[in-house]
Amino acid sequence: MLSEFMHRISRRSYVIMIMVIVVLVFTSQTHVISEEVHKIENSFSKDKVNYDIEFLRENYISRRLYKLLLDVSVPEIHVDNLWGVKDNLGRSIDGSGIAVGIIDTGIDYTHPDFYFKNGSTKILAIWDQTVNGKPPKNFNYGYECTKDDIESRTCPTNDIVGHGTHVASIAAGSGRAGPYRGVAPGASLIIVKSGGPACNGTSWYMSEAEIIDGLMYIAEKARELGVRTVVNLSLGTDLGGHDGSSPLEYVIEKLVDEGIIVVVAAGNSAEDDIHAIGYIEEGKKIEVKWFIPPETSSFGFSLWLDRGDIVKLTLKTPSGISVKSPTRNLILDNLTISITENIYRDSVEWLIELYSNSSLESGVWSLEIEFLKNVGEKIWHAWIDSDTCSYLSERILPGEGYIITNNYTVSIPATSPKTISVGGYVTKNTWVNYKGEVLNTRYNIDELLEFSGRGPTRDGRVKPDITAPGSVIVAAKPTSEPSSISDINRYYTVKHGTSMASPHVAGLVALILQINPHATYENVISILKTSARWNEDWGQRPRNDWGWGKVDGRIIYWLNISFNIPSALDEIEFSIDNETITISGNKNYSTFFLKGTSHQLRVRDVIEIGEYVRYVTEKPFYEIVNDSNIEVRYFAEYYLKVLSELGGEVGSGWYRHGEIAKFTAREYVFPIGLEVLFKPIYRLSHWIDEEGRILKGNWITMDSPHTVKAIYIEDYGLVYTGWVILLTSLLISISILYRLFKTSYKSVQIKFTET
């Protein structure tokens, strides 16, 4: 039974910091996981919430236990600057119309911070998986509360730990009980309470199957209500491949493909010596040692190799008992041991699981690893975890053949390729509690939290993606729970950890989705990376501790457009990204865009005012990628009509205001052929404008539309000349003919006389 292993896990804590660790319990024999994953992928359907969870539970989901991982923090990430900005519907950018899903320890739904100003609840639905009676559709356990149940205060759920209440408040608290508003105070909430307490209430565990159920529920509820949703998971496990291969991570990938954005805490294990790495040498043996503290009933050691690598393992207890691989459910008094191999698509996991009905033997345990064959990258990784309730914690001990490193300590499922994983840094290190006592932590402001999980993932991806405030975070507490030393007052308390960093980013994602309801995971993470703050002293971006930097709510950039137009227009039309926008009255327009996005502004290159007047701009297209103040300058142009009754007119067209327009027409029009004897020459005399005024020349200043006309005069000089030439030619011709006649006549007479 899964419940057998849901004991309380206690880790070394930093000022009330709740940390997230996993104990992995595989009960099956060797699996070829890649084949099962293929079946899982094929079982998904966008149109239904039931993704064959029974198949996952029976064939692949292990009995894996996940544990839980603003007064300064909200201004620190600059989201308060967005609250005064209006979206396209006139709403403040505060998460309005977006839902934040939370899977956690529950919520105090009576807390004032989970109500809007009008008195209605922010919570759209609650599914308490720990209380039976009214399961939601497609599930057969738990109790679902509607908005009516919540507002009538008949929902039988609570939050005895306060972790879920705190997380929900950071993401979306309205701040009605005090000055501590969440990042997205206008967002709604969908709550899933999962898991249960352990170690006398100091820890909380959730099963992988129930977390997956919770994700499916939130996705279905979001579809049912028609709201874009971001899910926050302030939980995780250290056991697994750290490469996106866990069942939970596969489910997350499918949900992200459907439009759900998932934000996950990077975990708090960087200081806990839970990871070792070494080189593989065929034929060589090494011995990895670790310490198990008292009050520990379950422990897991996860060894990861490349598929095809072959090893022989020998487990050694503190009392000297040796157990060789493989073995399954070997019982030695109160100790149960399993050493099983699990084959994945590209990897092999050897999982050592230790269980006791009382407590495991405390002391130094070891695993002898003999490398028989290597086909991969010659590197092995190992992670450990336990459910210890001791003030001590399990640790890998130094030894030959491996090193202990805080790299590869980002918890699962923050290692999924499609989660937004969040590390934590310090924005505050002191506070005054309700007694007036000044409390402090040992952390330095602006530094990365020492325990914040580091990357990369085992397959080499940078993680975390980003960091957010995670120390001395003031947010809501269950009002019915007794006061603790960390409380600010009845309504608010202080918590620490990446569990607190993650909802800062989830709230910011809600703001992004409000601005762009169609944003994809790729869009969202690009915006977060682009807007993140980076300290040049950190070196090259990104890094496997800070990710892409500190999250920054200054996620928008502004476009301010002013239209410089010669005279007032009733309306001005332009387009942004092919969407037509019309403004009237003033000639200014402002809008904003998400950082990391580019946009196109197109204005009309010509605005027709009438048949002969228009306004034109020299630059009708602009590419917008950052803050821009654009003056679109229009110039008046007037039409010049050039007329000539005898043709040949040149110069008609559009001219800018004040421009000197020049024009021409035929200087002379000559008669053709014999017409020269009867018709005059037409000679261009001068030009007149539309009012009949004589122009000084063949030019005019274009201060308005104009019509110019060529004026011609008749010139008969050529006619006279033609006649003179003609008559002269006739006289000359007659004279020549006469002479020819006279000469010919005399010649005829002489011939006649001789005859």
C-alpha positions in Angstrom: 0.0 0.0 0.0 1.2 3.5 -0.8 0.1 4.7 2.6 2.7 2.4 4.2 5.4 4.7 2.9 3.7 8.1 3.5 5.7 8.8 6.7 6.8 12.2 7.6 10.1 13.3 6.2 12.3 15.7 8.2 15.2 17.6 6.6 17.6 20.1 8.1 15.6 23.3 7.9 16.5 26.9 7.7 14.1 29.1 9.7 10.8 27.3 9.2 11.9 26.4 5.7 9.9 23.5 4.3 12.0 21.5 1.9 11.1 18.9 -0.8 12.6 15.4 -0.9 11.4 12.1 -2.3 11.6 8.5 -1.3 11.3 6.2 -4.3 9.7 2.8 -3.9 9.8 0.5 -6.9 7.9 -2.7 -6.3 8.2 -4.1 -9.8 11.0 -6.1 -11.4 13.1 -4.7 -14.2 11.1 -2.5 -16.6 11.9 -1.4 -20.1 10.6 2.1 -19.3 10.8 3.5 -22.8 8.1 1.1 -24.0 5.9 2.1 -21.1 6.5 5.7 -21.8 5.4 5.2 -25.4 2.2 3.7 -24.1 1.7 6.6 -21.8 2.2 9.1 -24.6 -0.4 7.3 -26.7 -2.9 7.4 -23.9 -3.2 11.2 -23.8 -6.2 12.9 -25.3 -6.7 16.7 -25.3 -10.5 16.3 -25.0 -10.6 14.3 -21.8 -9.1 14.6 -18.3 -8.8 10.9 -17.7 -5.4 10.1 -19.2 -5.6 6.5 -18.1 -4.2 7.2 -14.6 -4.9 3.6 -13.7 -2.5 2.4 -16.4 0.2 4.8 -15.2 -0.3 3.8 -11.6 -0.2 0.0 -12.3 2.5 0.0 -14.9 4.9 2.9 -14.3 4.2 5.3 -11.5 6.3 4.3 -8.5 5.3 4.7 -4.9 7.3 7.9 -5.1 6.8 10.4 -2.3 7.2 14.1 -2.9 7.7 16.5 0.0 7.2 20.2 0.2 10.0 22.1 -0.7 5.9 39.7 0.3 6.3 42.9 1.6 9.8 43.2 0.0 9.6 40.4 -2.5 6.8 41.8 -4.7 8.4 45.2 -5.1 11.7 43.4 -5.6 10.5 41.8 -8.8 8.7 45.0 -9.9 5.3 43.5 -10.6 3.6 46.3 -8.7 4.5 48.6 -11.6 2.2 46.5 -13.8 -0.8 46.8 -11.6 -1.5 50.3 -12.8 -1.4 49.3 -16.4 -4.6 48.5 -18.2 -5.1 45.5 -20.6 -7.1 45.6 -23.8 -10.3 45.1 -21.8 -9.6 48.0 -19.5 -8.6 45.7 -16.6 -5.6 46.3 -14.4 -2.8 43.8 -15.2 -3.1 41.9 -12.0 -4.0 38.4 -13.3 -7.6 39.1 -14.0 -9.2 36.3 -16.0 -6.4 33.9 -15.3 -6.4 30.9 -12.9 -3.4 29.8 -10.8 -3.5 26.1 -9.9 -1.9 25.0 -6.7 -1.2 21.4 -5.6 -0.1 21.6 -2.0 -1.1 21.1 1.6 -4.5 22.8 1.1 -5.7 26.3 1.8 -7.5 28.3 4.4 -10.3 29.4 2.1 -11.7 31.6 4.8 -8.6 33.9 4.8 -9.5 37.4 3.6 -6.7 37.4 1.1 -8.6 34.8 -0.9 -11.5 37.1 -1.5 -12.0 39.9 -4.0 -13.0 43.4 -3.0 -16.6 42.6 -3.9 -16.7 39.8 -1.3 -16.6 36.9 -3.8 -14.1 34.1 -3.4 -11.0 34.0 -5.6 -11.1 30.2 -5.4 -12.9 28.6 -8.4 -12.8 25.0 -6.9 -11.0 22.9 -4.3 -10.3 19.2 -4.5 -9.3 17.8 -1.2 -7.8 14.4 -2.0 -7.6 13.5 1.7 -11.3 13.8 2.6 -13.8 11.4 1.0 -17.5 12.1 0.2 -17.9 14.0 -3.0 -15.2 13.1 -5.6 -14.9 15.2 -8.7 -15.9 13.9 -12.1 -13.6 11.3 -13.5 -12.1 10.5 -10.1 -13.3 8.1 -7.3 -11.9 9.7 -4.2 -11.6 13.0 -2.4 -14.1 15.8 -1.9 -14.7 18.6 -4.4 -15.9 22.0 -3.2 -17.5 24.5 -5.6 -17.5 28.3 -5.3 -20.9 28.1 -3.6 -19.5 25.6 -1.0 -16.6 27.9 -0.4 -18.6 31.1 -0.1 -21.1 29.4 2.2 -18.1 28.0 4.2 -19.4 24.5 4.0 -16.3 23.0 2.3 -14.8 20.4 4.7 -11.1 21.2 4.1 -8.3 23.0 5.9 -4.6 23.5 5.8 -3.0 22.3 9.0 0.6 23.0 7.9 0.1 26.4 6.2 2.4 25.7 3.3 -0.3 25.7 0.7 -2.0 28.8 2.1 1.4 30.6 2.0 2.2 29.5 -1.5 -1.3 30.5 -2.8 -1.0 33.9 -1.1 2.4 34.6 -2.7 1.0 33.8 -6.2 -2.4 35.5 -6.0 -3.3 36.9 -2.6 -5.5 39.9 -2.7 -4.0 41.6 0.4 -7.4 42.3 1.9 -6.1 41.4 5.4 -3.1 43.6 5.2 -0.5 45.2 2.9 0.9 41.8 1.6 -0.6 41.4 -1.8 0.5 38.5 -4.0 2.1 38.9 -7.4 -1.2 38.4 -9.3 -3.9 39.7 -6.9 -6.6 39.7 -9.5 -6.1 36.0 -10.5 -8.4 33.2 -9.4 -7.3 29.9 -7.8 -7.9 26.2 -8.4 -6.7 24.3 -5.3 -5.8 20.6 -4.9 -4.9 19.4 -1.4 -2.8 16.3 -1.6 -0.7 14.1 0.6 -0.4 14.0 4.4 1.7 14.9 7.4 4.7 13.0 8.8 7.3 13.4 11.6 4.7 14.9 14.0 3.7 17.5 11.4 7.1 18.8 10.5 7.0 17.3 7.0 4.4 16.5 4.4 4.4 13.8 1.7 2.5 13.4 -1.6 2.4 10.4 -3.9 3.3 10.8 -7.5 0.0 9.3 -8.7 -2.1 11.8 -6.6 0.0 14.7 -7.9 -0.7 13.6 -11.5 -4.4 13.3 -10.6 -4.2 16.8 -9.3 -2.7 18.1 -12.5 -5.4 16.3 -14.5 -8.1 17.9 -12.3 -6.8 21.4 -12.7 -6.4 21.0 -16.5 -10.0 19.7 -16.8 -11.4 22.5 -14.5 -9.5 25.1 -16.6 -11.1 23.7 -19.8 -14.5 23.6 -18.2 -14.3 27.2 -17.1 -12.5 28.4 -20.2 -9.6 30.1 -18.4 -5.9 30.1 -19.1 -4.1 28.5 -16.2 -0.6 28.3 -14.7 0.1 25.6 -12.1 2.5 26.0 -9.3 4.3 22.9 -7.8 6.3 23.8 -4.7 7.3 20.2 -4.3 9.8 17.7 -5.6 12.0 14.6 -5.2 15.7 14.0 -5.4 15.4 10.3 -6.5 15.2 9.8 -10.3 17.0 10.5 -13.5 17.0 14.3 -13.3 16.5 14.2 -17.1 12.7 14.6 -17.5 12.1 10.8 -17.6 9.8 10.4 -14.6 6.0 9.8 -15.1 5.1 13.1 -13.5 7.4 14.9 -16.0 5.9 13.2 -19.0 2.4 14.2 -17.8 3.6 17.8 -17.3 5.0 17.8 -20.9 1.6 16.7 -22.3 -0.3 19.3 -20.3 2.1 22.1 -21.4 1.5 21.1 -25.0 -2.2 21.6 -24.3 -1.6 25.2 -22.9 -1.1 24.7 -19.2 2.1 26.4 -17.9 3.8 24.6 -15.0 6.1 26.4 -12.6 8.2 24.2 -10.2 10.5 24.9 -7.3 14.1 23.9 -7.9 14.3 22.2 -4.5 16.4 22.8 -1.4 19.0 20.1 -1.5 22.1 21.9 -2.8 23.8 21.7 0.7 22.7 18.2 1.6 25.3 16.0 0.0 22.7 14.0 -1.8 24.5 13.7 -5.2 27.7 12.0 -6.3 29.3 11.6 -9.7 32.2 9.5 -10.9 33.9 8.0 -13.9 33.4 4.5 -15.2 36.5 2.3 -15.7 35.8 -1.3 -16.9 37.0 -3.9 -14.4 37.3 -1.3 -11.6 35.5 -1.4 -8.2 34.5 1.6 -6.1 32.7 1.8 -2.8 30.2 4.6 -2.3 29.4 5.4 1.3 26.5 7.2 3.0 25.1 7.9 6.4 21.6 7.1 7.5 20.5 8.9 10.7 18.2 7.6 13.4 14.4 7.8 13.1 14.6 6.8 9.4 12.3 4.1 8.2 12.9 4.3 4.4 15.8 5.1 2.3 16.6 5.2 -1.5 19.8 5.2 -3.4 19.4 5.8 -7.2 22.4 4.9 -9.5 22.1 6.1 -13.1 24.2 4.8 -16.0 23.9 4.8 -19.8 21.8 2.1 -21.3 24.1 -0.9 -22.1 26.4 -0.3 -19.1 26.7 -3.4 -16.9 27.6 -3.3 -13.2 27.6 -5.7 -10.3 26.4 -4.2 -7.0 27.0 -5.3 -3.4 25.2 -3.5 -0.5 26.8 -3.5 2.9 25.0 -2.6 6.1 26.6 -0.9 9.1 26.6 -4.3 10.9 28.5 -6.0 8.0 25.7 -7.8 6.2 26.3 -8.0 2.4 23.5 -8.2 -0.2 24.3 -8.6 -3.9 22.3 -7.4 -6.9 19.7 -8.0 -8.1 17.3 -8.8 -5.3 13.7 -7.9 -4.6 12.0 -7.6 -1.2 14.7 -9.5 0.7 13.6 -9.5 4.4 16.2 -9.5 7.1 14.4 -9.1 10.5 12.8 -5.7 10.3 14.7 -4.7 7.2 13.4 -5.1 3.6 15.9 -4.7 0.8 15.4 -4.4 -2.9 18.1 -3.8 -5.5 16.4 -3.6 -8.9 17.3 -2.5 -12.4 15.1 -0.2 -14.4 15.8 0.3 -18.1 14.8 3.6 -19.7 15.1 4.7 -23.3 18.7 5.9 -23.0 19.5 5.1 -19.4 19.7 2.4 -16.8 18.8 3.0 -13.1 19.8 0.7 -10.3 17.6 1.5 -7.3 18.5 0.4 -3.8 15.4 0.6 -1.5 15.6 0.1 2.3 12.5 -0.2 4.5 11.9 -0.9 8.1 8.7 -1.2 10.2 10.5 0.7 13.0 13.8 2.3 12.1 16.7 1.5 9.7 20.0 0.7 11.2 21.7 4.1 11.8 25.3 4.5 10.6 27.5 4.2 7.6 26.1 2.1 4.7 28.0 1.4 1.5 27.5 0.1 -2.1 30.3 -1.6 -3.9 30.0 -1.0 -7.6 32.0 -3.2 -10.0 32.0 -1.8 -13.6 31.8 -4.8 -16.0 31.0 -3.0 -19.2 30.8 0.6 -20.5 29.2 1.7 -23.7 28.3 5.3 -22.8 29.9 8.4 -21.6 31.9 6.8 -18.8 30.0 8.8 -16.2 27.7 7.7 -13.4 25.4 9.7 -11.1 23.8 8.8 -7.8 21.2 10.5 -5.6 19.9 9.5 -2.2 16.8 10.3 -0.1 15.1 9.2 3.0 12.1 9.8 5.2 14.2 10.6 8.3 12.6 12.4 11.2 16.0 13.1 12.8 17.5 16.5 13.2 20.3 15.0 11.1 19.9 14.1 7.5 21.1 11.3 5.2 24.4 12.2 3.4 26.8 10.7 0.9 30.2 10.4 2.6 33.5 11.3 0.9 35.3 8.4 -0.7 37.6 7.3 -3.6 36.4 7.2 -7.1 33.7 9.8 -6.9 33.0 13.4 -5.8 30.1 14.9 -3.9 28.8 18.0 -5.7 25.9 20.4 -5.4 25.5 20.3 -9.1 22.6 18.2 -10.5 20.6 19.0 -7.4 17.6 20.6 -9.0 14.7 18.4 -7.9 12.2 16.4 -10.0 9.9 17.5 -11.7 11.8 20.8 -12.1 14.1 18.9 -14.4 11.4 18.5 -17.0 12.2 20.2 -20.4 8.9 22.0 -20.2 8.7 23.3 -16.7 9.7 26.7 -15.6 12.1 25.8 -12.7 12.7 28.4 -10.1 15.7 28.8 -7.7 15.7 31.2 -4.7 17.7 34.2 -3.6 17.6 36.5 -0.6 15.7 39.7 -0.6 15.3 40.1 3.2 17.0 38.5 6.2 15.3 40.0 9.2 11.7 40.5 10.4 9.7 41.5 13.4 7.2 38.9 14.7 3.9 39.5 16.4 5.7 39.7 19.8 7.9 42.5 18.6 10.9 40.3 18.5 13.5 40.9 15.7 14.3 37.6 14.0 17.0 37.0 11.4 18.5 34.4 9.2 22.2 33.8 8.3 21.7 34.7 4.7 23.1 37.7 2.9 20.7 39.9 0.9 21.0 39.6 -2.9 22.8 36.3 -2.6 21.6 32.9 -3.9 20.1 30.8 -1.2 22.8 28.3 -0.3 20.4 25.3 -0.4 18.7 26.3 -3.7 18.9 23.4 -6.2 21.7 23.7 -8.8 21.7 22.3 -12.3 22.4 21.1 -14.9 20.0 18.3 -15.6 21.7 14.9 -16.2 21.1 15.3 -19.9 23.0 18.7 -19.9 20.2 21.3 -19.9 20.6 24.5 -17.8 18.4 24.5 -14.7 17.0 26.4 -12.9 15.5 28.6 -15.5 15.3 31.6 -13.3 15.5 32.7 -9.6 13.0 34.5 -7.4 12.8 35.8 -3.8 12.9 32.8 -1.4 13.9 34.1 2.1 11.8 35.8 4.7 8.7 35.8 2.5 5.7 37.3 4.2 2.4 35.8 3.1 -0.9 34.4 4.4 -1.2 31.8 7.2 -4.2 29.7 8.2 -6.1 31.9 10.7 -7.3 29.0 12.7 -3.8 27.6 13.4 -1.9 28.5 16.6 0.6 31.3 16.5 4.3 30.5 15.8 7.4 32.4 16.4 7.6 33.3 12.7 4.1 34.9 12.5 3.8 38.6 11.7 0.2 38.7 13.0 -2.9 36.6 12.9 -3.0 36.7 9.1 0.6 36.5 7.9 3.7 34.5 8.6 7.3 34.2 7.3 8.6 31.2 5.3 11.7 30.4 3.4 12.8 28.1 0.5 12.4 27.6 -3.2 8.8 26.7 -2.4 8.3 30.4 -1.8 10.3 31.5 -4.9 8.2 29.4 -7.3 4.8 31.1 -6.7 6.4 34.5 -7.4 7.1 33.3 -10.9 3.7 31.5 -11.2 2.0 34.8 -10.4 4.1 36.6 -13.0 3.2 34.0 -15.5 -0.5 34.8 -14.7 0.2 38.4 -15.6 1.8 37.4 -18.9 -1.2 35.2 -19.8 -3.5 38.1 -19.1 -1.6 40.3 -21.4 -1.4 37.6 -24.1 -4.0 34.8 -23.5 -2.5 32.9 -26.5 1.1 32.8 -25.1 2.7 29.4 -25.4 5.3 27.9 -23.0 8.0 29.0 -25.4 6.6 32.5 -25.4 6.4 32.6 -21.6 9.8 31.3 -20.9 11.4 33.6 -23.5 9.7 36.6 -21.9 11.0 35.5 -18.4 14.5 35.0 -19.7 14.6 38.3 -21.7 13.3 40.4 -18.8 15.5 38.7 -16.1 18.1 40.8 -14.3 21.7 39.8 -14.6 24.7 40.8 -12.6 27.7 41.1 -14.8 29.8 39.8 -11.9 28.2 36.4 -12.3 29.9 35.9 -15.7 28.3 34.4 -18.7 24.5 34.0 -18.9 22.9 31.5 -18.2 24.3 29.6 -15.2 23.3 26.5 -13.4 22.6 28.3 -10.2 21.0 31.7 -11.2 19.6 30.3 -14.4 18.9 33.4 -16.6 18.9 35.7 -13.7 16.5 37.2 -11.2 12.9 37.3 -12.2 11.8 40.8 -13.1 8.2 41.9 -13.5 9.2 44.6 -16.0 8.0 42.3 -18.7 6.6 44.9 -21.0 7.9 47.6 -23.2 6.0 50.6 -24.5 5.2 52.0 -27.9 4.2 55.6 -27.9 2.9 57.0 -31.2 2.4 60.6 -32.0 0.9 61.8 -35.3 2.2 65.1 -36.7 -0.5 66.0 -39.2 -0.9 69.5 -40.8 -4.6 69.8 -39.8 -6.9 68.0 -37.4 -8.6 64.8 -38.6 -11.7 63.2 -37.1 -10.0 59.8 -37.2 -6.6 58.3 -37.7 -6.3 54.7 -38.8 -3.2 52.4 -38.5 -2.5 48.8 -37.8 -0.3 46.9 -35.3 0.4 43.3 -36.3 -2.3 43.6 -39.0 -5.0 44.6 -36.5 -6.6 47.8 -37.5 -6.7 50.6 -34.9 -8.7 53.8 -35.2 -8.2 56.7 -32.9 -10.1 60.0 -32.8 -9.6 63.3 -31.0 -6.0 63.5 -30.0 -3.2 62.4 -32.2 -1.4 60.2 -29.7 -1.6 56.5 -29.0 0.2 54.3 -26.4 0.3 50.6 -26.0 2.6 47.9 -24.6 4.0 44.6 -25.6 5.7 41.7 -23.8 9.5 41.8 -23.8 11.1 39.3 -26.1 8.4 39.8 -28.8 8.6 41.9 -32.0 5.7 43.7 -33.6 4.9 45.6 -36.8 3.4 49.1 -36.9 2.0 50.1 -40.3 0.5 53.6 -40.9 -1.3 54.8 -44.0 1.3 56.2 -46.3 -1.3 58.4 -47.9 -4.3 60.0 -46.3 -6.7 61.4 -48.9 -8.3 64.6 -47.8 -10.0 65.4 -51.0 -9.5 65.1 -54.7 -6.6 67.5 -54.7 -5.3 67.4 -51.1 -3.6 64.6 -49.3 -1.2 63.9 -46.4 1.8 61.6 -47.0 4.5 60.1 -44.8 7.9 59.0 -45.9 8.0 56.0 -43.5 4.8 53.9 -43.3 6.4 50.8 -41.6 8.1 50.3 -38.3 9.6 47.2 -36.6 9.0 47.4 -32.8 11.3 45.4 -30.5 11.8 47.6 -27.5 10.6 50.9 -25.9 9.8 53.2 -28.8 8.6 56.8 -29.1 7.6 57.2 -32.7 6.6 60.4 -34.4 4.7 59.7 -37.6 5.1 62.9 -39.5 2.8 63.6 -42.4 3.3 66.3 -45.0 0.6 68.0 -47.0 0.7 67.5 -50.7 -1.4 69.4 -53.3 -2.3 68.5 -56.8 -1.3 70.6 -59.7 -3.3 70.3 -62.9 -1.5 71.6 -66.0 -3.8 72.5 -68.9 -2.9 73.3 -72.5 -5.5 73.5 -75.3 -2.8 72.7 -77.7 -1.4 69.7 -75.8 2.1 68.9 -74.7 1.5 69.9 -71.1 4.0 68.5 -68.5 4.0 68.9 -64.7 0.6 67.7 -63.5 0.9 65.8 -60.2 1.4 66.0 -56.4 3.7 68.5 -54.8 4.6 69.0 -51.1 3.4 72.1 -49.4 5.7 75.0 -50.2 7.4 73.2 -53.1 8.0 75.2 -56.3 6.3 73.3 -59.1 7.5 73.8 -62.6 5.5 73.0 -65.7 5.8 73.2 -69.5 3.8 73.0 -72.6 4.5 73.4 -76.3 6.2 76.8 -77.1 4.9 76.8 -80.7 2.3 75.0 -82.6 3.0 75.1 -86.4 0.5 74.5 -89.2 1.1 71.5 -91.2 1.7 71.6 -95.0 -0.3 74.2 -97.0 -2.1 75.1 -93.8 0.9 77.4 -93.2 -0.7 79.7 -95.9 -4.0 80.0 -94.2 -3.5 79.2 -90.4 -1.4 81.1 -87.9 1.4 79.8 -85.7 0.3 79.5 -82.0 2.9 80.8 -79.7 3.0 80.3 -75.9 2.6 83.7 -74.4 2.1 83.2 -70.6 0.5 81.1 -67.9 -2.5 81.8 -65.7 -3.8 80.1 -62.6 -7.2 78.9 -61.6 -8.3 82.5 -60.8 -7.0 83.9 -64.1 -4.0 85.6 -62.6 -1.0 85.8 -64.9 2.0 83.9 -63.5 5.5 85.3 -63.6 6.8 82.2 -65.3 6.3 78.5 -65.8 6.4 77.9 -62.0 4.1 78.3 -59.0 4.4 77.9 -55.2 2.3 74.9 -54.0 0.5 76.4 -51.0 -2.8 74.9 -52.1 -4.1 72.9 -55.0 -3.7 74.8 -58.3 -4.7 74.6 -61.9 -2.5 76.4 -64.4 -3.3 77.0 -68.1 -1.1 77.8 -71.0 -2.2 80.9 -73.0 -1.3 81.1 -76.6 -1.4 84.0 -79.2 -1.9 83.7 -82.9 1.1 84.7 -85.1 0.3 85.3 -88.8 3.9 86.3 -89.7 4.6 82.9 -91.1 1.4 83.2 -93.2 2.6 86.5 -94.7 6.0 85.1 -95.2 4.6 82.1 -96.9 2.6 84.2 -99.3 5.6 86.4 -100.1 7.7 83.3 -100.7 4.9 81.8 -102.8 4.4 84.9 -104.9 8.0 85.4 -105.3 8.4 81.9 -106.3 5.6 82.2 -108.8 7.1 85.4 -110.3 10.5 83.8 -110.6 8.9 80.8 -112.2 7.0 82.9 -114.6 10.1 84.9 -115.5 12.0 81.7 -116.1 9.2 80.3 -118.2 8.9 83.5 -120.2 12.6 83.5 -121.0 12.5 79.9 -122.0 9.5 80.6 -124.2 11.1 83.6 -125.8 14.3 81.7 -126.5 12.4 78.8 -128.0 10.2 81.1 -130.1 13.2 82.9 -131.7 14.8 79.5 -132.5 11.7 78.4 -134.3 11.5 81.6 -136.4 15.1 81.2 -137.6 14.5 77.6 -138.7 11.3 78.7 -140.5 13.2 81.5 -142.4 15.9 79.2 -143.6 13.4 76.8 -144.9 
